[in-house]
Amino acid sequence: AAVAAGIAVVVGVTPLLVLPLLYGPAFANAAALVPVFALVLPVQVTRMVYRQALLAFQGEKRDLRNLVIAVGVNLGLDLALAPRFGAMGCAVSTVCAETVYAALTWRAWRRVACA
């Protein structure tokens, strides 16, 4: 997770400088979204490890439930945030949904691994 956090910092800062240079001012607004999406990298890496452990304990049903909840969170937040904040609202929604998925996956893994 520490390596992913470091990568997230680099990925989050670099596009602010590089995208406008490579693609022109039309892509300057897109560069603002990249740091938000970069926040999800450490969360995803951690979630993927716990998800694999959960699947090793035959936790497929729990994983499916977690995924459905995370998709619901993403959809609900998209509907709530996108009209007012546009693409930035969707980016925040994605980070929130992935964080919920990671927390639920960790909780499910703890339940099956400690049972």
Contacts in CASP RR format, 6 or more apart in sequence:
PFRMAT RR
TARGET T0000
AUTHOR 0000-0000-0000
METHOD contacts of the structure
MODEL  1
AAVAAGIAVVVGVTPLLVLPLLYGPAFANAAALVPVFALVLPVQVTRMVY
RQALLAFQGEKRDLRNLVIAVGVNLGLDLALAPRFGAMGCAVSTVCAETV
YAALTWRAWRRVACA
1 42 0 8 1.000
1 45 0 8 1.000
1 46 0 8 1.000
3 45 0 8 1.000
4 41 0 8 1.000
4 42 0 8 1.000
4 44 0 8 1.000
4 45 0 8 1.000
4 46 0 8 1.000
5 41 0 8 1.000
5 42 0 8 1.000
7 41 0 8 1.000
8 38 0 8 1.000
8 39 0 8 1.000
8 41 0 8 1.000
8 42 0 8 1.000
9 38 0 8 1.000
11 34 0 8 1.000
11 38 0 8 1.000
11 41 0 8 1.000
12 34 0 8 1.000
12 35 0 8 1.000
12 38 0 8 1.000
13 35 0 8 1.000
14 34 0 8 1.000
15 30 0 8 1.000
15 31 0 8 1.000
15 34 0 8 1.000
15 35 0 8 1.000
16 31 0 8 1.000
16 32 0 8 1.000
16 34 0 8 1.000
16 35 0 8 1.000
18 31 0 8 1.000
19 27 0 8 1.000
19 28 0 8 1.000
19 30 0 8 1.000
19 31 0 8 1.000
19 34 0 8 1.000
20 27 0 8 1.000
20 28 0 8 1.000
20 31 0 8 1.000
29 87 0 8 1.000
30 87 0 8 1.000
32 88 0 8 1.000
33 87 0 8 1.000
33 88 0 8 1.000
33 91 0 8 1.000
36 88 0 8 1.000
36 91 0 8 1.000
36 92 0 8 1.000
36 95 0 8 1.000
37 91 0 8 1.000
37 94 0 8 1.000
37 95 0 8 1.000
39 95 0 8 1.000
40 94 0 8 1.000
40 95 0 8 1.000
40 98 0 8 1.000
40 99 0 8 1.000
43 95 0 8 1.000
43 98 0 8 1.000
43 99 0 8 1.000
43 102 0 8 1.000
44 98 0 8 1.000
44 102 0 8 1.000
46 102 0 8 1.000
46 106 0 8 1.000
47 98 0 8 1.000
47 101 0 8 1.000
47 102 0 8 1.000
47 105 0 8 1.000
47 106 0 8 1.000
50 102 0 8 1.000
50 105 0 8 1.000
50 106 0 8 1.000
50 109 0 8 1.000
51 63 0 8 1.000
51 105 0 8 1.000
51 109 0 8 1.000
53 109 0 8 1.000
53 113 0 8 1.000
54 62 0 8 1.000
54 63 0 8 1.000
54 105 0 8 1.000
54 108 0 8 1.000
54 109 0 8 1.000
54 112 0 8 1.000
55 63 0 8 1.000
57 109 0 8 1.000
57 112 0 8 1.000
57 113 0 8 1.000
58 112 0 8 1.000
59 108 0 8 1.000
59 112 0 8 1.000
62 108 0 8 1.000
62 111 0 8 1.000
62 112 0 8 1.000
63 105 0 8 1.000
63 108 0 8 1.000
65 104 0 8 1.000
65 108 0 8 1.000
66 101 0 8 1.000
66 104 0 8 1.000
66 105 0 8 1.000
66 108 0 8 1.000
67 101 0 8 1.000
69 100 0 8 1.000
69 101 0 8 1.000
69 104 0 8 1.000
70 97 0 8 1.000
70 98 0 8 1.000
70 100 0 8 1.000
70 101 0 8 1.000
70 104 0 8 1.000
71 97 0 8 1.000
72 97 0 8 1.000
73 93 0 8 1.000
73 96 0 8 1.000
73 97 0 8 1.000
73 100 0 8 1.000
74 93 0 8 1.000
74 94 0 8 1.000
74 96 0 8 1.000
74 97 0 8 1.000
76 93 0 8 1.000
77 89 0 8 1.000
77 92 0 8 1.000
77 93 0 8 1.000
77 96 0 8 1.000
77 97 0 8 1.000
78 89 0 8 1.000
78 90 0 8 1.000
78 93 0 8 1.000
81 89 0 8 1.000
81 90 0 8 1.000
81 92 0 8 1.000
81 93 0 8 1.000
82 89 0 8 1.000
82 90 0 8 1.000
82 93 0 8 1.000
85 92 0 8 1.000
END
